[in-house]
Every structure is written in C-alpha cells, then in structure tokens.
C-alpha cells in the first residue's frame, strides 16, 4: 500500500456515531471554527462527497440494495469510498487543506460488519482497498442513547413542520440501534490512539466546545503555525 501524500500541515478528521446524534451539525461548526483560526478546510460526507459516490449513496439509502444483503452493500460503500478518497480527500490533503468527513470507514465496519454480520476479512480487505493509506488522524465518536437521539430528531422535525420519514437505516428498531451504538463504542475502544468518544447528549454549543478542546489540543502545533 502506498504511503498517503499529505501536506505537512493537513489533517483528516472523521465524525462517527449512530443516527440523530448531531454529526453533520458539529462538522459544520468545526469547519467554521477552523476557518476562523486560519485553517483552510473542507467538509464532506459518506457515503457521498463526489458525484459517483453520491449516486451510490442514493441507491443504498433508498433501500434499493437492501435485498442484496449486507455483504453487497459493504462492497458498494467501499466503491463509493475509493472514488471519494481518490477524487476529494487525497487531493485536498495534498494541497494542505484539512478534511472533515461526516462518517468514514468505521461506519461500514459498524453497520455492515458488526451489525450486518459481514465477515471481518472482507471488511478488512475492502478497507485496505478503499482507504489507500488515508486513515483519519482523529475520529470523534458522538455517543448518545438511541432512544434520546430519536426523540430529539422527532422534536426538531415537529418544530420545523417536517414529517419524520428517515432512510432505510433510520427505520430500524431501537434494539438494532442500541447494537449499533455498542459497535461504535467497541471500535473506539479498539482504536484509542485515533478515536475519542464524546457524549452528544448536551447543547450544541457545549458539544462544539468539547470537540474544539480535543482538536486544538491534539493539533496544537498545526494551529499555532497558522496563527503565527
């Protein structure tokens, strides 16, 4: 596997966790915080981030691949990730930009691997192919009881006058989502040098501050260089 070609100041940060824990909101908030600190950063998501990957995302989340099984879905996610890494993540890191990604390879392991029962050897092989050496420098795992997370989603939808529909994964029952939560926590325990678990059951501004403390401590040298 080739060594990833990062610019010396670039960093790759991913956000993981179950449904409704606020990942997208916190990715946007961290992006704004980094920009204010003089860091050139981009945000993206998985599955998605590039036109081809977004097409695969739509296919999966509409439930069109569900009958194919978790193994086939893991292959689809890996295909989307390979394009995402090659076309968006790697070029931005090489250009010195920080990349913030809403979900990455840990989600495939948690959803299709641990919850879907896909063989670990297949998941590992797909990771090696799709990542091409671009492992995140930091993964922030937002943790919340699924019951609380879904009540929050429903409350916000009512406040915004929206119907709660959800994609095929959001429609799984609470038992499934509790297993998913435990899977993410297990991944974090197995990768303590990369993963940091933060309780998402707090106000958005407080959660933003907690994330910023982790990022600014972990990457103090890079931030100082931009602020010099």
Z-matrix of the N, CA and C atoms (Angstrom, degrees):
N
C 1 1.460
C 2 1.523 1 109.69
N 3 1.332 2 118.36 1 129.47
C 4 1.466 3 119.63 2 -179.49
C 5 1.523 4 111.79 3 -69.35
N 6 1.331 5 116.29 4 151.67
C 7 1.461 6 120.28 5 175.70
C 8 1.527 7 109.27 6 -71.80
N 9 1.320 8 117.49 7 135.30
C 10 1.467 9 118.94 8 177.79
C 11 1.517 10 110.94 9 -63.95
N 12 1.318 11 115.80 10 141.86
C 13 1.458 12 121.13 11 -176.91
C 14 1.527 13 109.61 12 -99.86
N 15 1.340 14 115.61 13 86.02
C 16 1.458 15 121.81 14 177.94
C 17 1.516 16 109.24 15 -90.54
N 18 1.323 17 115.80 16 147.62
C 19 1.453 18 119.19 17 161.35
C 20 1.518 19 106.28 18 -70.25
N 21 1.331 20 117.94 19 149.87
C 22 1.461 21 121.15 20 -174.26
C 23 1.524 22 113.26 21 -59.33
N 24 1.333 23 118.15 22 -28.58
C 25 1.458 24 120.02 23 -177.46
C 26 1.510 25 114.99 24 -95.98
N 27 1.325 26 117.99 25 -4.26
C 28 1.459 27 121.48 26 -176.27
C 29 1.521 28 111.53 27 -78.98
N 30 1.324 29 116.11 28 149.47
C 31 1.452 30 121.47 29 176.41
C 32 1.525 31 109.20 30 -139.97
N 33 1.332 32 115.16 31 148.90
C 34 1.456 33 122.92 32 -176.83
C 35 1.529 34 107.96 33 -118.69
N 36 1.339 35 116.38 34 114.23
C 37 1.464 36 122.13 35 -176.62
C 38 1.520 37 109.21 36 -120.18
N 39 1.335 38 116.80 37 130.29
C 40 1.458 39 120.98 38 177.95
C 41 1.519 40 110.09 39 -116.57
N 42 1.331 41 115.09 40 152.67
C 43 1.466 42 122.99 41 176.55
C 44 1.524 43 108.42 42 -117.26
N 45 1.321 44 116.05 43 131.45
C 46 1.460 45 121.05 44 -179.30
C 47 1.532 46 110.01 45 -131.47
N 48 1.332 47 115.16 46 168.68
C 49 1.455 48 120.96 47 179.07
C 50 1.510 49 110.52 48 143.22
N 51 1.321 50 115.59 49 174.44
C 52 1.453 51 120.98 50 -178.06
C 53 1.516 52 113.21 51 -73.81
N 54 1.319 53 115.00 52 -172.23
C 55 1.460 54 121.21 53 -178.80
C 56 1.527 55 110.31 54 -73.79
N 57 1.322 56 116.36 55 138.74
C 58 1.451 57 121.08 56 172.55
C 59 1.509 58 117.05 57 78.05
N 60 1.344 59 118.13 58 15.14
C 61 1.468 60 119.64 59 -177.69
C 62 1.520 61 113.12 60 -90.53
N 63 1.333 62 118.04 61 -4.80
C 64 1.460 63 120.47 62 175.04
C 65 1.513 64 115.88 63 96.18
N 66 1.326 65 117.76 64 24.32
C 67 1.463 66 120.71 65 -178.41
C 68 1.529 67 112.38 66 -60.04
N 69 1.321 68 116.33 67 -49.16
C 70 1.476 69 119.78 68 -175.94
C 71 1.523 70 111.70 69 -61.02
N 72 1.327 71 116.21 70 -41.05
C 73 1.471 72 120.42 71 178.67
C 74 1.515 73 110.88 72 -61.61
N 75 1.326 74 116.52 73 -44.29
C 76 1.462 75 119.72 74 -176.76
C 77 1.528 76 111.93 75 -73.88
N 78 1.317 77 118.22 76 -28.95
C 79 1.468 78 120.28 77 173.23
C 80 1.523 79 109.15 78 -62.44
N 81 1.335 80 117.26 79 -45.61
C 82 1.464 81 120.58 80 179.09
C 83 1.524 82 111.44 81 -63.13
N 84 1.322 83 116.43 82 -41.26
C 85 1.465 84 119.96 83 -179.37
C 86 1.526 85 111.63 84 -66.87
N 87 1.322 86 117.07 85 -40.58
C 88 1.462 87 119.09 86 178.59
C 89 1.522 88 110.71 87 -67.88
N 90 1.322 89 117.24 88 -37.71
C 91 1.464 90 120.02 89 177.16
C 92 1.526 91 110.28 90 -58.62
N 93 1.338 92 116.83 91 -46.10
C 94 1.465 93 120.33 92 179.63
C 95 1.525 94 110.96 93 -64.00
N 96 1.313 95 116.73 94 -38.37
C 97 1.468 96 120.96 95 179.76
C 98 1.532 97 110.60 96 -65.31
N 99 1.314 98 116.71 97 -43.12
C 100 1.460 99 120.78 98 178.90
C 101 1.528 100 110.89 99 -64.93
N 102 1.332 101 116.45 100 -41.39
C 103 1.461 102 120.01 101 178.86
C 104 1.523 103 110.82 102 -61.16
N 105 1.340 104 117.02 103 -40.22
C 106 1.469 105 120.28 104 178.43
C 107 1.521 106 111.55 105 -66.05
N 108 1.334 107 115.79 106 -26.28
C 109 1.466 108 120.68 107 179.01
C 110 1.525 109 111.86 108 -86.63
N 111 1.327 110 117.01 109 4.06
C 112 1.463 111 120.69 110 178.17
C 113 1.510 112 114.60 111 88.10
N 114 1.344 113 117.33 112 11.80
C 115 1.455 114 121.38 113 -179.59
C 116 1.531 115 109.91 114 -92.33
N 117 1.311 116 116.55 115 128.73
C 118 1.462 117 122.34 116 174.39
C 119 1.525 118 107.55 117 -81.89
N 120 1.326 119 116.81 118 112.41
C 121 1.462 120 120.19 119 -174.81
C 122 1.523 121 110.30 120 -137.10
N 123 1.332 122 115.40 121 156.26
C 124 1.462 123 121.90 122 176.02
C 125 1.523 124 107.89 123 -128.72
N 126 1.332 125 115.48 124 153.05
C 127 1.464 126 119.47 125 175.26
C 128 1.524 127 109.30 126 -116.97
N 129 1.318 128 115.08 127 149.33
C 130 1.448 129 120.98 128 -179.89
C 131 1.522 130 108.03 129 -150.16
N 132 1.326 131 117.34 130 -174.97
C 133 1.456 132 120.13 131 -177.45
C 134 1.522 133 110.25 132 -150.39
N 135 1.338 134 113.75 133 162.95
C 136 1.461 135 120.14 134 173.80
C 137 1.525 136 109.70 135 -133.67
N 138 1.341 137 116.40 136 147.21
C 139 1.464 138 123.52 137 -11.51
C 140 1.521 139 109.32 138 -66.59
N 141 1.298 140 116.48 139 146.33
C 142 1.457 141 121.17 140 -179.18
C 143 1.509 142 111.67 141 137.15
N 144 1.326 143 115.45 142 -158.29
C 145 1.450 144 121.14 143 177.72
C 146 1.513 145 114.38 144 99.08
N 147 1.334 146 116.63 145 -27.53
C 148 1.463 147 122.14 146 176.58
C 149 1.526 148 107.44 147 -134.13
N 150 1.331 149 119.23 148 161.26
C 151 1.470 150 119.69 149 -178.86
C 152 1.534 151 113.71 150 -55.45
N 153 1.321 152 117.16 151 -44.14
C 154 1.468 153 119.17 152 -179.65
C 155 1.526 154 111.08 153 -66.30
N 156 1.322 155 116.73 154 -42.47
C 157 1.460 156 120.35 155 -179.53
C 158 1.525 157 111.13 156 -67.50
N 159 1.327 158 117.72 157 -36.01
C 160 1.465 159 120.88 158 177.60
C 161 1.530 160 110.96 159 -65.17
N 162 1.324 161 117.23 160 -35.28
C 163 1.464 162 120.51 161 177.29
C 164 1.533 163 110.28 162 -64.57
N 165 1.334 164 116.39 163 -40.99
C 166 1.462 165 120.35 164 177.40
C 167 1.518 166 110.14 165 -66.34
N 168 1.344 167 117.38 166 -39.85
C 169 1.463 168 121.89 167 178.00
C 170 1.531 169 110.70 168 -56.56
N 171 1.326 170 115.64 169 -49.23
C 172 1.460 171 120.40 170 -178.74
C 173 1.530 172 110.84 171 -60.51
N 174 1.314 173 116.28 172 -41.99
C 175 1.468 174 121.58 173 -179.52
C 176 1.523 175 110.95 174 -60.70
N 177 1.345 176 116.64 175 -44.26
C 178 1.459 177 120.84 176 -176.54
C 179 1.528 178 111.40 177 -73.52
N 180 1.335 179 117.01 178 -49.44
C 181 1.462 180 119.92 179 -172.90
C 182 1.528 181 112.55 180 -70.97
N 183 1.317 182 117.36 181 -19.52
C 184 1.463 183 120.08 182 173.05
C 185 1.527 184 111.79 183 -76.77
N 186 1.348 185 116.02 184 -6.17
C 187 1.452 186 120.21 185 178.86
C 188 1.504 187 114.99 186 86.30
N 189 1.334 188 116.82 187 9.38
C 190 1.462 189 120.33 188 -174.88
C 191 1.532 190 112.77 189 -74.02
N 192 1.335 191 116.88 190 -18.30
C 193 1.468 192 119.59 191 179.58
C 194 1.529 193 112.22 192 -103.15
N 195 1.324 194 117.26 193 -0.83
C 196 1.468 195 120.68 194 -173.20
C 197 1.521 196 112.14 195 -58.03
N 198 1.325 197 117.24 196 -39.70
C 199 1.464 198 120.44 197 -177.67
C 200 1.522 199 112.45 198 -70.56
N 201 1.331 200 116.93 199 -14.38
C 202 1.462 201 120.45 200 179.75
C 203 1.522 202 112.29 201 -76.47
N 204 1.329 203 116.57 202 -20.67
C 205 1.454 204 120.64 203 -179.18
C 206 1.511 205 113.38 204 98.74
N 207 1.335 206 115.20 205 162.59
C 208 1.467 207 121.18 206 -175.34
C 209 1.524 208 112.27 207 -65.62
N 210 1.338 209 117.55 208 -32.70
C 211 1.463 210 119.77 209 -179.92
C 212 1.521 211 112.02 210 -64.04
N 213 1.320 212 116.17 211 -44.82
C 214 1.465 213 120.08 212 178.58
C 215 1.525 214 110.38 213 -65.26
N 216 1.330 215 116.42 214 -38.48
C 217 1.463 216 118.98 215 178.21
C 218 1.526 217 111.37 216 -64.63
N 219 1.326 218 117.67 217 -37.83
C 220 1.460 219 120.87 218 177.44
C 221 1.528 220 110.74 219 -60.71
N 222 1.345 221 116.57 220 -38.09
C 223 1.461 222 120.67 221 177.70
C 224 1.530 223 110.20 222 -66.67
N 225 1.332 224 116.77 223 -41.18
C 226 1.462 225 120.46 224 178.24
C 227 1.527 226 111.06 225 -62.30
N 228 1.340 227 116.28 226 -44.94
C 229 1.460 228 119.69 227 178.37
C 230 1.530 229 110.76 228 -61.36
N 231 1.331 230 116.76 229 -40.56
C 232 1.463 231 119.96 230 178.99
C 233 1.526 232 111.10 231 -64.55
N 234 1.320 233 117.22 232 -37.68
C 235 1.471 234 120.77 233 177.78
C 236 1.521 235 110.53 234 -63.03
N 237 1.333 236 115.47 235 -44.59
C 238 1.464 237 119.84 236 177.67
C 239 1.523 238 110.55 237 -62.70
N 240 1.335 239 116.29 238 -40.92
C 241 1.474 240 120.44 239 -177.95
C 242 1.524 241 111.36 240 -66.82
N 243 1.302 242 117.56 241 -39.91
C 244 1.466 243 120.68 242 179.49
C 245 1.525 244 110.62 243 -59.13
N 246 1.328 245 116.73 244 -44.62
C 247 1.458 246 120.35 245 178.18
C 248 1.531 247 110.53 246 -66.59
N 249 1.308 248 115.94 247 -40.78
C 250 1.472 249 121.75 248 179.87
C 251 1.529 250 111.50 249 -61.52
N 252 1.320 251 116.11 250 -45.89
C 253 1.463 252 120.31 251 179.19
C 254 1.523 253 110.82 252 -63.91
N 255 1.318 254 115.92 253 -48.70
C 256 1.464 255 119.59 254 -175.06
C 257 1.524 256 113.25 255 -68.40
N 258 1.328 257 116.85 256 -37.33
C 259 1.461 258 120.60 257 -172.00
C 260 1.527 259 114.53 258 -95.35
N 261 1.328 260 118.15 259 -23.55
C 262 1.468 261 119.59 260 -176.03
C 263 1.525 262 113.04 261 -125.59
N 264 1.326 263 117.10 262 -54.05
C 265 1.462 264 119.89 263 -172.78
C 266 1.523 265 111.58 264 -67.06
N 267 1.326 266 117.41 265 -54.45
C 268 1.464 267 120.57 266 -177.33
C 269 1.528 268 112.67 267 -60.56
N 270 1.336 269 119.87 268 -46.60
C 271 1.475 270 118.95 269 179.88
C 272 1.527 271 113.62 270 -61.80
N 273 1.330 272 117.22 271 -38.42
C 274 1.463 273 119.16 272 179.78
C 275 1.522 274 112.10 273 -69.58
N 276 1.315 275 117.50 274 -39.75
C 277 1.461 276 120.11 275 176.55
C 278 1.525 277 110.79 276 -64.74
N 279 1.323 278 116.23 277 -39.22
C 280 1.463 279 119.91 278 178.94
C 281 1.525 280 111.17 279 -65.37
N 282 1.331 281 116.22 280 -29.32
C 283 1.466 282 120.95 281 179.97
C 284 1.523 283 112.70 282 -84.28
N 285 1.336 284 116.56 283 0.35
C 286 1.461 285 120.12 284 177.59
C 287 1.509 286 115.02 285 92.24
N 288 1.331 287 117.67 286 5.02
C 289 1.461 288 120.74 287 179.65
C 290 1.533 289 110.55 288 -87.05
N 291 1.330 290 115.53 289 146.80
C 292 1.458 291 120.52 290 170.87
C 293 1.524 292 107.41 291 -78.97
N 294 1.322 293 116.51 292 144.81
C 295 1.457 294 121.93 293 178.06
C 296 1.523 295 109.01 294 -118.62
N 297 1.344 296 116.16 295 125.39
C 298 1.462 297 123.11 296 176.83
C 299 1.523 298 107.45 297 -111.16
N 300 1.312 299 117.23 298 122.68
C 301 1.463 300 120.55 299 -174.87
C 302 1.530 301 111.55 300 -122.81
N 303 1.326 302 115.57 301 125.19
C 304 1.457 303 123.58 302 175.08
C 305 1.529 304 108.03 303 -80.94
N 306 1.328 305 116.30 304 96.84
C 307 1.467 306 127.89 305 -173.13
C 308 1.529 307 110.72 306 78.96
N 309 1.350 308 113.74 307 148.30
C 310 1.459 309 120.56 308 174.57
C 311 1.520 310 107.38 309 -155.12
N 312 1.322 311 118.39 310 -142.15
C 313 1.463 312 119.68 311 -170.46
C 314 1.518 313 114.08 312 -67.32
N 315 1.331 314 118.41 313 -25.36
C 316 1.468 315 119.64 314 179.09
C 317 1.525 316 111.28 315 -63.16
N 318 1.326 317 117.69 316 -30.68
C 319 1.460 318 119.92 317 178.73
C 320 1.520 319 111.53 318 -66.05
N 321 1.325 320 117.54 319 -39.18
C 322 1.462 321 119.42 320 176.93
C 323 1.521 322 110.51 321 -62.78
N 324 1.330 323 115.98 322 -42.67
C 325 1.472 324 119.49 323 179.07
C 326 1.528 325 110.99 324 -64.29
N 327 1.330 326 117.15 325 -40.20
C 328 1.464 327 120.89 326 -178.18
C 329 1.527 328 112.30 327 -72.92
N 330 1.323 329 116.72 328 -44.58
C 331 1.465 330 120.24 329 -176.16
C 332 1.532 331 112.24 330 -79.14
N 333 1.335 332 116.41 331 -60.43
C 334 1.463 333 119.43 332 -174.81
C 335 1.526 334 112.40 333 -84.15
N 336 1.343 335 116.68 334 -32.93
C 337 1.458 336 119.41 335 -177.39
C 338 1.512 337 113.45 336 -79.20
N 339 1.336 338 117.16 337 -61.49
C 340 1.451 339 120.34 338 -174.60
C 341 1.523 340 112.63 339 -81.84
N 342 1.341 341 116.85 340 -41.99
C 343 1.459 342 119.62 341 -178.94
C 344 1.528 343 111.61 342 -85.45
N 345 1.331 344 116.87 343 -37.60
C 346 1.458 345 120.10 344 -177.90
C 347 1.517 346 114.23 345 -85.96
N 348 1.327 347 117.38 346 -11.34
C 349 1.450 348 120.31 347 175.78
C 350 1.516 349 115.73 348 80.68
N 351 1.341 350 117.45 349 18.32
C 352 1.462 351 119.75 350 178.27
C 353 1.524 352 109.62 351 -71.46
N 354 1.320 353 116.70 352 138.99
C 355 1.461 354 121.63 353 -177.94
C 356 1.527 355 111.81 354 -55.56
N 357 1.328 356 115.56 355 135.50
C 358 1.459 357 120.86 356 -176.71
C 359 1.522 358 112.09 357 -61.69
N 360 1.315 359 118.13 358 -32.04
C 361 1.459 360 120.52 359 179.27
C 362 1.528 361 110.80 360 -65.61
N 363 1.334 362 116.59 361 -39.50
C 364 1.457 363 119.88 362 177.68
C 365 1.522 364 110.39 363 -66.15
N 366 1.329 365 117.02 364 -44.99
C 367 1.462 366 120.81 365 178.88
C 368 1.526 367 110.15 366 -59.36
N 369 1.340 368 116.74 367 -44.74
C 370 1.460 369 120.83 368 179.96
C 371 1.519 370 112.36 369 -62.54
N 372 1.336 371 116.63 370 -41.68
C 373 1.462 372 120.43 371 179.56
C 374 1.527 373 111.36 372 -66.17
N 375 1.326 374 116.24 373 -39.78
C 376 1.461 375 120.23 374 178.31
C 377 1.526 376 111.07 375 -66.66
N 378 1.333 377 116.66 376 -38.68
C 379 1.465 378 120.31 377 177.12
C 380 1.521 379 111.08 378 -61.37
N 381 1.328 380 116.37 379 -46.60
C 382 1.465 381 120.33 380 -178.40
C 383 1.529 382 110.64 381 -61.25
N 384 1.314 383 116.42 382 -40.75
C 385 1.465 384 120.54 383 -179.87
C 386 1.532 385 111.05 384 -67.78
N 387 1.332 386 116.43 385 -49.27
C 388 1.462 387 120.63 386 -171.48
C 389 1.522 388 113.19 387 -76.56
N 390 1.333 389 117.94 388 -36.87
C 391 1.464 390 120.13 389 -176.73
C 392 1.522 391 111.96 390 -73.37
N 393 1.343 392 116.74 391 -34.65
C 394 1.459 393 121.14 392 179.28
C 395 1.532 394 111.73 393 53.45
N 396 1.342 395 116.18 394 33.80
C 397 1.459 396 121.22 395 178.26
C 398 1.515 397 115.28 396 92.71
N 399 1.322 398 118.11 397 -6.05
C 400 1.465 399 121.03 398 -175.78
C 401 1.529 400 111.41 399 -91.55
N 402 1.319 401 115.90 400 69.65
C 403 1.457 402 121.94 401 176.00
C 404 1.525 403 109.22 402 -81.07
N 405 1.337 404 118.33 403 139.88
C 406 1.469 405 119.78 404 -179.97
C 407 1.524 406 112.85 405 -58.49
N 408 1.336 407 115.82 406 146.76
C 409 1.464 408 121.33 407 173.43
C 410 1.517 409 110.76 408 -76.56
N 411 1.325 410 116.30 409 -29.30
C 412 1.467 411 122.08 410 -179.32
C 413 1.521 412 108.14 411 -150.11
N 414 1.335 413 115.65 412 134.75
C 415 1.463 414 120.96 413 173.90
C 416 1.521 415 108.58 414 -121.59
N 417 1.317 416 115.97 415 121.19
C 418 1.456 417 121.99 416 178.83
C 419 1.527 418 107.67 417 -98.47
N 420 1.334 419 116.35 418 116.70
C 421 1.458 420 121.93 419 -179.45
C 422 1.528 421 108.12 420 -100.30
N 423 1.323 422 116.55 421 111.07
C 424 1.460 423 121.23 422 178.83
C 425 1.524 424 108.39 423 -86.63
N 426 1.321 425 116.10 424 121.44
C 427 1.461 426 121.50 425 -171.58
C 428 1.528 427 110.99 426 -114.12
N 429 1.332 428 115.42 427 133.69
C 430 1.462 429 120.78 428 177.83
C 431 1.526 430 109.09 429 -157.73
N 432 1.327 431 116.52 430 145.53
C 433 1.457 432 120.99 431 173.16
C 434 1.531 433 107.62 432 -57.94
N 435 1.341 434 118.85 433 126.34
C 436 1.468 435 120.70 434 -177.68
C 437 1.523 436 113.79 435 -56.24
N 438 1.326 437 117.35 436 -34.12
C 439 1.456 438 120.29 437 179.31
C 440 1.527 439 110.47 438 -62.39
N 441 1.332 440 116.25 439 -42.77
C 442 1.470 441 121.42 440 178.00
C 443 1.526 442 109.93 441 -66.67
N 444 1.333 443 116.89 442 -42.32
C 445 1.463 444 121.07 443 -178.33
C 446 1.521 445 111.11 444 -60.84
N 447 1.319 446 117.61 445 -43.67
C 448 1.452 447 119.58 446 -178.00
C 449 1.522 448 112.14 447 -72.54
N 450 1.319 449 118.15 448 -32.12
C 451 1.467 450 119.81 449 174.33
C 452 1.517 451 110.23 450 -63.86
N 453 1.337 452 116.83 451 -38.02
C 454 1.463 453 120.23 452 177.57
C 455 1.524 454 111.02 453 -64.55
N 456 1.331 455 116.45 454 -43.66
C 457 1.460 456 120.45 455 179.60
C 458 1.525 457 110.19 456 -60.82
N 459 1.330 458 116.98 457 -44.08
C 460 1.460 459 121.05 458 -179.25
C 461 1.525 460 111.33 459 -65.67
N 462 1.339 461 116.74 460 -40.88
C 463 1.463 462 120.64 461 179.91
C 464 1.512 463 110.85 462 -62.87
N 465 1.329 464 117.22 463 -45.64
C 466 1.458 465 120.99 464 -179.43
C 467 1.522 466 111.25 465 -65.84
N 468 1.329 467 117.25 466 -36.58
C 469 1.458 468 120.33 467 178.90
C 470 1.528 469 110.37 468 -64.57
N 471 1.327 470 116.51 469 -42.34
C 472 1.460 471 120.86 470 178.25
C 473 1.522 472 110.07 471 -63.15
N 474 1.345 473 116.42 472 -44.77
C 475 1.465 474 120.55 473 179.83
C 476 1.520 475 111.63 474 -61.37
N 477 1.341 476 116.84 475 -34.20
C 478 1.467 477 121.29 476 -179.01
C 479 1.529 478 112.66 477 -90.09
N 480 1.332 479 116.57 478 -1.15
C 481 1.453 480 120.20 479 -179.78
C 482 1.509 481 113.77 480 71.66
N 483 1.346 482 116.63 481 30.30
C 484 1.460 483 121.22 482 -177.72
C 485 1.522 484 110.75 483 -108.51
N 486 1.324 485 115.67 484 155.21
C 487 1.460 486 120.66 485 173.57
C 488 1.520 487 109.16 486 -85.86
N 489 1.336 488 116.64 487 142.87
C 490 1.460 489 121.01 488 177.17
C 491 1.520 490 107.67 489 -90.30
N 492 1.315 491 116.72 490 106.45
C 493 1.460 492 120.63 491 -179.87
C 494 1.534 493 110.73 492 -108.59
N 495 1.343 494 116.43 493 -63.41
C 496 1.453 495 120.23 494 176.77
C 497 1.510 496 112.88 495 86.57
N 498 1.355 497 115.33 496 152.30
C 499 1.454 498 119.90 497 176.51
C 500 1.522 499 108.86 498 -84.92
N 501 1.320 500 116.92 499 -173.76
C 502 1.471 501 119.76 500 -173.29
C 503 1.518 502 112.80 501 -64.88
N 504 1.354 503 118.96 502 -28.46
C 505 1.460 504 120.17 503 179.35
C 506 1.523 505 111.08 504 -79.97
N 507 1.335 506 117.29 505 -37.21
C 508 1.458 507 120.68 506 178.48
C 509 1.521 508 112.08 507 -63.95
N 510 1.329 509 117.26 508 -23.49
C 511 1.455 510 121.17 509 -177.08
C 512 1.530 511 113.00 510 -83.75
N 513 1.325 512 118.09 511 -4.90
C 514 1.470 513 120.50 512 176.17
C 515 1.530 514 109.30 513 -65.10
N 516 1.343 515 116.76 514 158.18
C 517 1.468 516 119.54 515 -176.78
C 518 1.530 517 111.37 516 -77.52
N 519 1.341 518 115.84 517 171.34
C 520 1.466 519 120.75 518 -175.38
C 521 1.521 520 112.45 519 -64.96
N 522 1.320 521 117.87 520 -32.19
C 523 1.472 522 120.11 521 177.84
C 524 1.525 523 109.48 522 -60.33
N 525 1.319 524 115.96 523 -43.80
C 526 1.471 525 121.18 524 178.75
C 527 1.513 526 110.18 525 -62.42
N 528 1.325 527 118.00 526 -43.71
C 529 1.459 528 121.36 527 -178.07
C 530 1.529 529 111.78 528 -70.01
N 531 1.322 530 117.58 529 -30.63
C 532 1.472 531 119.39 530 175.13
C 533 1.521 532 110.21 531 -67.32
N 534 1.326 533 116.85 532 -38.68
C 535 1.470 534 120.10 533 174.98
C 536 1.517 535 110.53 534 -62.92
N 537 1.333 536 115.69 535 -41.73
C 538 1.464 537 119.77 536 178.63
C 539 1.524 538 110.95 537 -59.91
N 540 1.328 539 116.26 538 -43.72
C 541 1.472 540 120.08 539 178.51
C 542 1.522 541 110.62 540 -58.61
N 543 1.324 542 116.94 541 -46.39
C 544 1.459 543 120.18 542 179.39
C 545 1.522 544 111.56 543 -63.03
N 546 1.323 545 116.56 544 -33.42
C 547 1.464 546 119.70 545 178.30
C 548 1.526 547 111.40 546 -64.60
N 549 1.325 548 116.68 547 -43.92
C 550 1.463 549 119.25 548 177.68
C 551 1.532 550 111.11 549 -63.74
N 552 1.316 551 117.33 550 -40.11
C 553 1.462 552 119.79 551 178.79
C 554 1.530 553 111.19 552 -65.44
N 555 1.326 554 116.51 553 -35.77
C 556 1.467 555 120.13 554 177.64
C 557 1.527 556 110.74 555 -66.81
N 558 1.334 557 117.36 556 -40.83
C 559 1.466 558 120.81 557 177.31
C 560 1.519 559 110.17 558 -61.20
N 561 1.336 560 116.54 559 -41.49
C 562 1.464 561 120.31 560 179.05
C 563 1.525 562 111.21 561 -64.29
N 564 1.322 563 117.03 562 -40.75
C 565 1.466 564 119.85 563 178.69
C 566 1.525 565 111.41 564 -64.43
N 567 1.313 566 116.75 565 -34.56
C 568 1.465 567 120.77 566 -178.77
C 569 1.527 568 113.05 567 -78.71
N 570 1.340 569 116.80 568 -13.77
C 571 1.467 570 121.16 569 -177.67
C 572 1.533 571 110.56 570 -132.30
N 573 1.332 572 117.42 571 59.43
C 574 1.470 573 120.03 572 -173.49
C 575 1.520 574 114.19 573 -66.93
N 576 1.329 575 117.71 574 -22.44
C 577 1.462 576 120.21 575 -179.98
C 578 1.529 577 111.60 576 -74.86
N 579 1.321 578 116.72 577 -20.84
C 580 1.462 579 121.57 578 -177.31
C 581 1.522 580 113.16 579 -110.28
N 582 1.319 581 117.76 580 -36.45
C 583 1.462 582 122.18 581 -171.29
C 584 1.528 583 112.68 582 -99.37
N 585 1.327 584 115.35 583 138.71
C 586 1.466 585 122.16 584 173.62
C 587 1.522 586 107.50 585 -127.56
N 588 1.328 587 116.83 586 125.51
C 589 1.463 588 121.84 587 179.41
C 590 1.526 589 109.12 588 -93.74
N 591 1.330 590 116.02 589 130.75
C 592 1.463 591 121.82 590 178.55
C 593 1.526 592 108.58 591 -128.87
N 594 1.314 593 117.03 592 135.32
C 595 1.456 594 120.14 593 175.63
C 596 1.521 595 109.53 594 -66.21
N 597 1.328 596 116.02 595 125.32
C 598 1.465 597 120.87 596 178.18
C 599 1.524 598 111.80 597 -90.74
N 600 1.324 599 116.30 598 -1.30
C 601 1.463 600 120.63 599 -178.83
C 602 1.529 601 110.01 600 -86.33
N 603 1.314 602 115.72 601 65.26
C 604 1.456 603 123.54 602 178.93
C 605 1.527 604 107.99 603 -156.94
N 606 1.331 605 117.37 604 164.12
C 607 1.467 606 119.09 605 -179.72
C 608 1.526 607 111.65 606 -56.81
N 609 1.340 608 115.65 607 150.35
C 610 1.460 609 120.55 608 -176.86
C 611 1.521 610 112.53 609 -57.06
N 612 1.333 611 117.56 610 -40.47
C 613 1.466 612 120.61 611 -178.73
C 614 1.521 613 111.09 612 -67.40
N 615 1.341 614 117.15 613 -37.67
C 616 1.465 615 120.36 614 178.15
C 617 1.526 616 110.64 615 -68.46
N 618 1.320 617 116.03 616 -38.90
C 619 1.463 618 120.25 617 177.68
C 620 1.521 619 110.19 618 -65.52
N 621 1.322 620 117.03 619 -40.62
C 622 1.467 621 120.90 620 176.38
C 623 1.526 622 110.89 621 -57.34
N 624 1.322 623 116.51 622 -44.66
C 625 1.470 624 120.35 623 -179.73
C 626 1.523 625 111.42 624 -63.97
N 627 1.332 626 116.05 625 -41.23
C 628 1.471 627 119.69 626 179.54
C 629 1.524 628 110.78 627 -62.58
N 630 1.326 629 116.17 628 -42.10
C 631 1.467 630 120.28 629 178.52
C 632 1.523 631 110.44 630 -65.79
N 633 1.333 632 116.62 631 -42.64
C 634 1.459 633 119.70 632 -179.37
C 635 1.533 634 111.60 633 -62.81
N 636 1.307 635 117.17 634 -37.27
C 637 1.466 636 119.84 635 178.05
C 638 1.518 637 110.96 636 -61.66
N 639 1.319 638 116.79 637 -40.21
C 640 1.468 639 120.46 638 178.66
C 641 1.520 640 110.63 639 -67.11
N 642 1.325 641 116.18 640 -47.82
C 643 1.465 642 120.57 641 -177.58
C 644 1.522 643 111.20 642 -64.78
N 645 1.328 644 117.22 643 -45.85
C 646 1.460 645 120.56 644 -176.65
C 647 1.528 646 111.88 645 -69.15
N 648 1.322 647 117.17 646 -27.36
C 649 1.463 648 120.32 647 175.94
C 650 1.519 649 111.04 648 -78.13
N 651 1.332 650 116.17 649 -45.88
C 652 1.463 651 121.15 650 -177.52
C 653 1.537 652 111.43 651 -64.53
N 654 1.332 653 116.46 652 -37.44
C 655 1.462 654 120.63 653 -174.64
C 656 1.529 655 111.60 654 -118.76
N 657 1.317 656 115.88 655 39.91
C 658 1.467 657 121.49 656 -177.06
C 659 1.527 658 112.18 657 -58.71
N 660 1.324 659 117.07 658 -40.38
C 661 1.461 660 120.21 659 -177.94
C 662 1.528 661 111.24 660 -64.32
N 663 1.342 662 116.91 661 -44.92
C 664 1.457 663 120.29 662 -178.78
C 665 1.533 664 110.91 663 -65.27
N 666 1.325 665 116.39 664 -39.97
C 667 1.466 666 119.54 665 178.70
C 668 1.523 667 110.99 666 -66.44
N 669 1.322 668 116.76 667 -39.98
C 670 1.453 669 120.76 668 -179.99
C 671 1.518 670 111.20 669 -63.54
N 672 1.337 671 116.65 670 -37.55
C 673 1.458 672 120.45 671 179.67
C 674 1.532 673 111.41 672 -63.67
N 675 1.331 674 116.47 673 -35.80
C 676 1.457 675 119.20 674 -179.49
C 677 1.523 676 112.01 675 -78.46
N 678 1.317 677 116.63 676 -23.63
C 679 1.445 678 120.16 677 -177.47
C 680 1.532 679 112.37 678 -93.90
N 681 1.327 680 115.69 679 -6.44
C 682 1.474 681 120.05 680 -177.76
C 683 1.533 682 110.86 681 -67.70
